[in-house]
Amino acid sequence: MKKMIMKINALPIKWRITVWTSLWMCFFFLLYNLVQFVVLDRWMLLEEEHAIKKRMDEIIGYYEDNEARDVSASRSFLEKVNQNNQLIRVLDESGKPLLTINEGLPDQWVLPKAVSTRELTSIWHSQDHLLIVRSPIHIGSLTGTIEIIRELENYEKLNHFLLLIMAIGGLGGIAFSTFGGILLGRQFVKPIAQLTETMGNIKYNGLSQRVDFIDNRDELSKLSQIFNEMMDRLEGSFKKQNQFVEDASHELRTPIAIIEGHLKMLSRWGKDDPSILNESLNASLEELARLKGLTQDLLASSHAEPLPGQNQTDPCLILTKVVDDFSVIHPAFLFEMKTQSLSNVTLDISAHHFKQIIMIVMDNAIKYSGDQKNIVISGSITKDKEIQIQITDNGIGIPEEHIPQLFDRFYRVDKARSRKVGGSGLGLSIAKRLVEAYNGTISLTSREHHGTVVTIKLPRSTE
């Protein structure tokens, strides 16, 4: 038995499930047939016992109606109530037969026996099954015994027929259970096979592959659902990781370039001018401080949650600092500021985030200005009491069909051109996340070969 189990468990899972399913179905089918046969056999035997007891009661009632009735005179009655393969005997007190009515059942098969109480027995004579009921009786002055012996030929025939039917049904059940086991095995293994295939596809084609989910409300369906959810989370984690790397490379480039520009200027001639030296050192220290906090900002940028604390940012001050820094990096550009209306106004946004937004938009304006080296930064207050900042360039512009996708991650109008200028398609998407995190809006209008206008609207500080 152990060897057979080991051999079954050594089979591939598809055939292992099929074999075990078939065996269990066969076992339960045969058990059902066995129970059914035993119940029917017992029921038929009880029916035979009930019939022979009823016949005994008829005979006893016949004699009790007239106790003076002669035993020999009852022959005609006993012949009438007797049936094929049945024997009726009337015995005296010593067990000697006084009257025998026989219908095809030899007397010598069962020896006569006197009893004092009714008894029912079942015996076998060779291959013949006999049912015997004996009961004491009083006929006038005679105290004797009545015997009814019945051969259960019909019962045995029906029993054998049922056994044959159940045997045929058992064989059919085995065939059915084997076929059903194969079908069930394939059905059970199918989700596992799909899962295995999907995992193989993930290995070679990336994390976007998923198992085709069919809700059968079973454990395998739940397994497929959990696997897909796990892959969604895993893919999301990888995307966040890649997003962090891309955002970091994008965001770190500008402050590093500012520090590099100031250091080069000091190296060439600025170190001899105390005012230039002081200004460059202060700007470099400020950018280093921003770099120090930039890592934490990038970690939270995927969620773009507002930084905690009171946000009282002076937009004019930040815009001036950004323009000064970009003037050092891009001396060929002319930056024109029109922000007088923003004096004495504060923004409800982190200074770090506001500077990050402006630098992203300014960086894009410079990259795609072409030969027109003029950038205009203007500010105003809208009718809704929001602060509006517009950054305008007169550069190459953007085709109208591309404008709706410009704030999507990694989207670039001209990928080849963007690679040349270092664009990765992340800047505007980061700016949009940050602006919307502070309940603001950012939009863009452009005409090809005429330039682009980026409009940023942010809420004023309430304090």
Solvent accessible surface area in square Angstrom, and as a share of the most:
residue,aa,sasa,rsa
1,M,166,0.74
2,K,163,0.69
3,K,157,0.67
4,M,88,0.39
5,I,56,0.29
6,M,136,0.61
7,K,145,0.61
8,I,13,0.07
9,N,75,0.39
10,A,85,0.66
11,L,68,0.34
12,P,86,0.54
13,I,74,0.38
14,K,74,0.31
15,W,117,0.41
16,R,69,0.25
17,I,40,0.20
18,T,8,0.05
19,V,43,0.25
20,W,72,0.25
21,T,24,0.14
22,S,12,0.08
23,L,74,0.37
24,W,135,0.47
25,M,57,0.25
26,C,19,0.11
27,F,108,0.45
28,F,113,0.47
29,F,71,0.30
30,L,84,0.42
31,L,78,0.39
32,Y,132,0.50
33,N,18,0.09
34,L,105,0.52
35,V,79,0.45
36,Q,62,0.28
37,F,39,0.16
38,V,84,0.48
39,V,90,0.52
40,L,58,0.29
41,D,35,0.18
42,R,126,0.46
43,W,144,0.50
44,M,14,0.06
45,L,26,0.13
46,L,80,0.40
47,E,84,0.38
48,E,38,0.17
49,E,28,0.12
50,H,117,0.52
51,A,39,0.30
52,I,0,0.00
53,K,80,0.34
54,K,117,0.50
55,R,54,0.20
56,M,0,0.00
57,D,76,0.39
58,E,77,0.35
59,I,0,0.00
60,I,24,0.12
61,G,28,0.27
62,Y,41,0.15
63,Y,0,0.00
64,E,109,0.49
65,D,120,0.62
66,N,63,0.32
67,E,108,0.48
68,A,91,0.71
69,R,71,0.26
70,D,85,0.44
71,V,18,0.11
72,S,75,0.48
73,A,64,0.50
74,S,0,0.00
75,R,108,0.39
76,S,81,0.52
77,F,45,0.19
78,L,0,0.00
79,E,86,0.38
80,K,169,0.71
81,V,21,0.12
82,N,14,0.07
83,Q,70,0.31
84,N,117,0.60
85,N,41,0.21
86,Q,0,0.00
87,L,1,0.01
88,I,0,0.00
89,R,7,0.02
90,V,0,0.00
91,L,0,0.00
92,D,27,0.14
93,E,135,0.61
94,S,98,0.64
95,G,11,0.10
96,K,133,0.56
97,P,58,0.37
98,L,81,0.40
99,L,8,0.04
100,T,39,0.23
101,I,6,0.03
102,N,59,0.30
103,E,67,0.30
104,G,65,0.62
105,L,2,0.01
106,P,42,0.26
107,D,61,0.32
108,Q,137,0.61
109,W,62,0.22
110,V,9,0.05
111,L,142,0.70
112,P,49,0.31
113,K,100,0.42
114,A,41,0.32
115,V,23,0.13
116,S,100,0.65
117,T,97,0.56
118,R,97,0.35
119,E,51,0.23
120,L,54,0.27
121,T,53,0.31
122,S,55,0.36
123,I,67,0.34
124,W,146,0.51
125,H,63,0.28
126,S,98,0.63
127,Q,162,0.72
128,D,38,0.20
129,H,16,0.07
130,L,0,0.00
131,L,0,0.00
132,I,4,0.02
133,V,0,0.00
134,R,15,0.05
135,S,6,0.04
136,P,41,0.26
137,I,5,0.03
138,H,115,0.51
139,I,8,0.04
140,G,43,0.42
141,S,122,0.79
142,L,45,0.22
143,T,57,0.33
144,G,4,0.04
145,T,1,0.01
146,I,0,0.00
147,E,0,0.00
148,I,0,0.00
149,I,2,0.01
150,R,15,0.05
151,E,26,0.12
152,L,3,0.01
153,E,61,0.27
154,N,117,0.60
155,Y,13,0.05
156,E,25,0.11
157,K,123,0.52
158,L,84,0.42
159,N,17,0.09
160,H,115,0.51
161,F,114,0.47
162,L,32,0.16
163,L,92,0.46
164,L,102,0.51
165,I,82,0.42
166,M,22,0.10
167,A,54,0.42
168,I,102,0.52
169,G,31,0.29
170,G,4,0.03
171,L,125,0.62
172,G,39,0.38
173,G,4,0.04
174,I,66,0.34
175,A,64,0.49
176,F,135,0.56
177,S,2,0.01
178,T,57,0.33
179,F,119,0.49
180,G,10,0.10
181,G,0,0.00
182,I,48,0.24
183,L,87,0.44
184,L,72,0.36
185,G,0,0.00
186,R,129,0.47
187,Q,101,0.45
188,F,89,0.37
189,V,15,0.09
190,K,112,0.48
191,P,28,0.18
192,I,52,0.26
193,A,52,0.40
194,Q,54,0.24
195,L,25,0.12
196,T,87,0.50
197,E,114,0.51
198,T,11,0.06
199,M,106,0.47
200,G,30,0.29
201,N,51,0.26
202,I,26,0.13
203,K,155,0.66
204,Y,172,0.65
205,N,93,0.48
206,G,34,0.33
207,L,45,0.22
208,S,75,0.49
209,Q,57,0.25
210,R,66,0.24
211,V,5,0.03
212,D,109,0.56
213,F,85,0.35
214,I,120,0.61
215,D,85,0.44
216,N,80,0.41
217,R,213,0.78
218,D,59,0.31
219,E,139,0.62
220,L,40,0.20
221,S,9,0.06
222,K,126,0.53
223,L,79,0.40
224,S,7,0.05
225,Q,80,0.36
226,I,89,0.45
227,F,17,0.07
228,N,23,0.12
229,E,89,0.40
230,M,100,0.45
231,M,7,0.03
232,D,77,0.40
233,R,192,0.70
234,L,72,0.36
235,E,35,0.16
236,G,27,0.26
237,S,65,0.42
238,F,93,0.39
239,K,123,0.52
240,K,100,0.42
241,Q,107,0.47
242,N,85,0.44
243,Q,21,0.09
244,F,68,0.28
245,V,89,0.51
246,E,61,0.27
247,D,0,0.00
248,A,16,0.12
249,S,66,0.42
250,H,14,0.06
251,E,11,0.05
252,L,56,0.28
253,R,94,0.34
254,T,21,0.12
255,P,0,0.00
256,I,92,0.47
257,A,32,0.25
258,I,0,0.00
259,I,22,0.11
260,E,82,0.37
261,G,18,0.17
262,H,4,0.02
263,L,96,0.48
264,K,107,0.45
265,M,32,0.14
266,L,14,0.07
267,S,79,0.51
268,R,161,0.59
269,W,134,0.47
270,G,0,0.00
271,K,120,0.51
272,D,118,0.61
273,D,52,0.27
274,P,106,0.67
275,S,74,0.48
276,I,38,0.19
277,L,60,0.30
278,N,89,0.46
279,E,97,0.44
280,S,0,0.00
281,L,81,0.40
282,N,79,0.41
283,A,17,0.13
284,S,8,0.05
285,L,112,0.56
286,E,64,0.29
287,E,1,0.00
288,L,92,0.46
289,A,61,0.47
290,R,16,0.06
291,L,33,0.17
292,K,174,0.74
293,G,27,0.26
294,L,3,0.01
295,T,72,0.42
296,Q,116,0.52
297,D,15,0.08
298,L,6,0.03
299,L,103,0.51
300,A,33,0.26
301,S,5,0.03
302,S,36,0.23
303,H,112,0.50
304,A,11,0.08
305,E,106,0.48
306,P,66,0.42
307,L,51,0.25
308,P,128,0.80
309,G,63,0.61
310,Q,150,0.67
311,N,26,0.13
312,Q,82,0.36
313,T,6,0.04
314,D,58,0.30
315,P,0,0.00
316,C,27,0.16
317,L,92,0.46
318,I,16,0.08
319,L,0,0.00
320,T,58,0.34
321,K,70,0.30
322,V,1,0.00
323,V,13,0.07
324,D,72,0.37
325,D,11,0.06
326,F,2,0.01
327,S,43,0.28
328,V,44,0.25
329,I,45,0.23
330,H,50,0.22
331,P,112,0.70
332,A,78,0.60
333,F,25,0.10
334,L,119,0.59
335,F,26,0.11
336,E,70,0.31
337,M,54,0.24
338,K,97,0.41
339,T,13,0.08
340,Q,137,0.61
341,S,64,0.41
342,L,0,0.00
343,S,63,0.40
344,N,158,0.81
345,V,10,0.06
346,T,46,0.26
347,L,0,0.00
348,D,57,0.30
349,I,0,0.00
350,S,8,0.05
351,A,48,0.37
352,H,83,0.37
353,H,7,0.03
354,F,0,0.00
355,K,9,0.04
356,Q,4,0.02
357,I,0,0.00
358,I,1,0.01
359,M,9,0.04
360,I,5,0.02
361,V,3,0.01
362,M,1,0.00
363,D,18,0.10
364,N,35,0.18
365,A,7,0.05
366,I,14,0.07
367,K,41,0.17
368,Y,55,0.21
369,S,1,0.01
370,G,33,0.32
371,D,133,0.69
372,Q,99,0.44
373,K,86,0.37
374,N,42,0.21
375,I,0,0.00
376,V,27,0.16
377,I,0,0.00
378,S,28,0.18
379,G,11,0.10
380,S,43,0.27
381,I,65,0.33
382,T,31,0.18
383,K,200,0.85
384,D,114,0.59
385,K,137,0.58
386,E,44,0.20
387,I,1,0.01
388,Q,36,0.16
389,I,1,0.01
390,Q,56,0.25
391,I,2,0.01
392,T,36,0.21
393,D,11,0.06
394,N,60,0.31
395,G,6,0.05
396,I,52,0.26
397,G,7,0.07
398,I,29,0.15
399,P,27,0.17
400,E,139,0.63
401,E,122,0.54
402,H,46,0.20
403,I,38,0.19
404,P,96,0.61
405,Q,70,0.31
406,L,15,0.07
407,F,29,0.12
408,D,72,0.37
409,R,72,0.26
410,F,94,0.39
411,Y,63,0.24
412,R,54,0.20
413,V,40,0.23
414,D,56,0.29
415,K,116,0.49
416,A,54,0.42
417,R,85,0.31
418,S,5,0.03
419,R,149,0.54
420,K,174,0.74
421,V,58,0.34
422,G,37,0.35
423,G,12,0.12
424,S,28,0.18
425,G,17,0.16
426,L,0,0.00
427,G,5,0.05
428,L,21,0.11
429,S,5,0.03
430,I,0,0.00
431,A,0,0.00
432,K,74,0.31
433,R,47,0.17
434,L,4,0.02
435,V,0,0.00
436,E,92,0.41
437,A,23,0.18
438,Y,10,0.04
439,N,130,0.67
440,G,5,0.05
441,T,80,0.46
442,I,19,0.09
443,S,59,0.38
444,L,16,0.08
445,T,90,0.53
446,S,19,0.12
447,R,157,0.57
448,E,85,0.38
449,H,141,0.63
450,H,111,0.49
451,G,8,0.08
452,T,12,0.07
453,V,41,0.24
454,V,11,0.06
455,T,20,0.12
456,I,0,0.00
457,K,65,0.28
458,L,1,0.01
459,P,33,0.21
460,R,91,0.33
461,S,18,0.12
462,T,138,0.80
463,E,148,0.66
